[in-house]
Amino acid sequence: MNKPFRYPALSRRQLGLGLLSGLGLALAGCGGGDDGDDQPLYAAFNDLRAGMTRDDVQRLVNRAPVSGTSASVLRWETDTEILEVTFSGDRIATARWTDRTTGRSYLRTFRFAGNGGGGTGTLYQAFLALRPGMTRGEVIQRVPVAVSQGATTSQVLWIDGEEALGVRFNGSSDGSTITFAQWGLSIAAGSRNETRTF
């Protein structure tokens, strides 16, 4: 199970070390595949946000879930994709999107402390743009912020203000492929964090 990284209002170095520690405990995720950009459930999957309630998610997806879903799980299906969202209490906990044609899936986890603003910025957009099969070199080139730590390792960290993004690869060469990513905000900024496996 992926352990969340948690960081109070600490120095950039402490923030980075906390994130890298969390990434070091991450498990490898799902394989690569089609990114599903033209599929409506995939679009909804990318628009999910920490702190959303069951009603928020249903409004976002804007279609009836399949029968048999419960208070803690909502599931939608089309001919080509599946979206399943689980809740902890009244807040979103995880979401898994699956391409029915290839069997590939993406998993996101959500945590929300409810303190502070909770705004998102450049690193969050980079986090959402990550795709299975992306190489270390591609990710470093596409994130529009300089690497803060781990530029030559398998775990790369970016920090931009109160935002942090850590990405784990299956090696330290530029051709190594992405396996796990974690994004988060400091406690002062909302204490949100999300993870994805690839």
Salt bridges, closest charged atoms under 4 A:
ASP35 OD2 - ARG131 NE 3.76
ASP37 OD1 - ARG131 NH2 3.63
ASP56 OD1 - ARG59 NH2 2.70
GLU77 OE2 - ARG75 NE 2.69
GLU77 OE1 - ARG100 NH1 3.25
GLU84 OE1 - ARG75 NH1 3.06
ASP90 OD1 - ARG91 NE 3.86
ASP174 OD1 - ARG136 NH1 2.75
GLU194 OE1 - ARG108 NH2 2.43
GLU194 OE2 - ARG192 NH2 3.21
